[in-house]
Amino acid sequence: MSESWAIVSGKVQDGHKVASGQAENSPYPIGTIKMQKPFFKALGLDLDSYYEGTLNISIAPYTFTMKNPKFTFPSVEWTDKHPPENFLFSQCKVIFNGLEYLGWVYYPDPSTKKAHFQNPSIIEIIAPLIPNIKKDDEVKLALNTNEILLKDAG
């Protein structure tokens, strides 16, 4: 099946800062992404060249559903602080200031992530470090429509 991309506008939002390890009082002071990366690599997804945090992008009024992600990792035991989690990944592109950055939609399955709730219009992206990107910046996301279903919630 060939890739089919949908371009959606988004706005960078503040995250919880747990993924990057910048949250105060986080039980994961080095960040969850740094802790999870070796598990993902062992399962076939090498994120070594990506920033160890997530870019949180609001695509409101749209919401999304992972329908056939490139990678699905069930029951990943990456910490002893809670039960194993399922993770889903779909490749994406972040377009900012005229430049395109290849990244991954990072989706911890809410059914296995009991302690954290995410706005359904927020997409978490793992990408290379993007110079000068900050809260409220406008971006475009290219999402693979074979893997992600966009829904207009407006």
N, C-alpha and C positions, 0 to 999 in steps of 0.2 A: 504494500500500500504506500503510495507516495505521500509525502508530507504536505499538509495544507495549513497555512498560517493565517491567523486572524490578528489584526492589529487593533489594540485597545489602548485608549489613553488612561493614564494613571497619575497618581500624585504620591510622592514619597511621604510616609508617615513614620512617626516614632514607634519603635517596637518596645518590647519589654526588656530588651538589652540582656536577656539571659543567654541567647544564642552566642553572642560575642563575648560574654563574660564581664560586661560593663555594668550589670545591674548591682545595686547595693543589696546586701543581704541575700544574694543568690546562693543556693546550695552547690552551684557549679562555677566557682570563681575563675576557672580557665575558659569557660564557655561550653555550651552544649555541642556546638558544631565541632570544635577541636576534639572533644571527647568522642563524638560519633564517627568522625572521618575514618578512623582505622577500621571500624566495623563495615562501613559502606565500601571501602576499598577492598576488603576481603570478599565482599559480595559482588564486586565487579564495577563499582562506580568510584573512580579516582577523583577526589576533590582537592588534591594537594595544591593545585595552582589557584585556588579560589580563596577569597576573603573568608576568614573564620567568624562569620556572623551572617545575618540575613538582612536583606533589603526588603522592607515592608512597603508594599505598594497598594494603595486603594484603587480599585477599578470601578467604584460606585458610579452609576447605579447597577453595575453588573455584579453578579456573583458567579462562582465557578464550581464545577464538580470534576474530580479526576475520574475519567471514564476508562481509559486504557493506557496508563502511564508506561513510559519506557522501562522504568524500574519499579518493582514492588518488593520491598524487603519485609517479610512478616516476622513478628516476634523477635525484634532485635533487643538483646539484653545488653544495653550500653551503660547501665548504671544499676547500683543496688538500692537506689533511693525510691524506686517504684517499679511496677511490673514491666515486662517487655512491651515495646511499642512497634507498630507497623509504620513504615515510611514509604511514601510514594514520590517519584521524581519524574518530571517531564522537562525535556530541554526547551529553552525559551531564549528570546533575545530581548535585551534591554537597550532601548535607543534613547540616548541622552546627549544633548548638545551636538547632534549630528553624527555621533559615533555609535556603533553597534557593539554590544558586549554579549557574548554567548554565556548563558547561565542555565540554571536549573530551577524549576519550580520545586520547592521543598515543602512537602506536605506530610507532617506527622498526623497519622490517622486519628481524628478526634475520638473514635470509639475505643482507642487504646491509650489516649492521652487525657486522663481524667482530671488532672490538676490545672489544665490550661485551656482557655476558650478563646477562639480567634473570631473576629468579625468575618462573616462569610464574603465580604467584599475586599478583604485584604489577602493579597497573594504574597507569600514569603519566597524570596528569590535568593539563591546562592549564586554569586557572580564574582568575577575578579573585582579588585578594588577599583571603584569608579571615581576618578579625581573630581573633587569639588561638589559631589552630589550631597544634598542635604534635605532636611524636612521641608515639605511643601513644594519641592521641585517637581515640575511636570516631566513625565517620561512617556514613552510609548513602549508597550510590551507586544512582542510577537509570540503568540501562543499556538502550539500545534493542536489544531482542531480534531485530529484523530485521537488525541490523548486527553484533551480538556474540553469540557462542555461549558460554554458561556451562557448565562441566563440573564436577561434584563429584568432586574427587580423593580425598575421604576414605573 
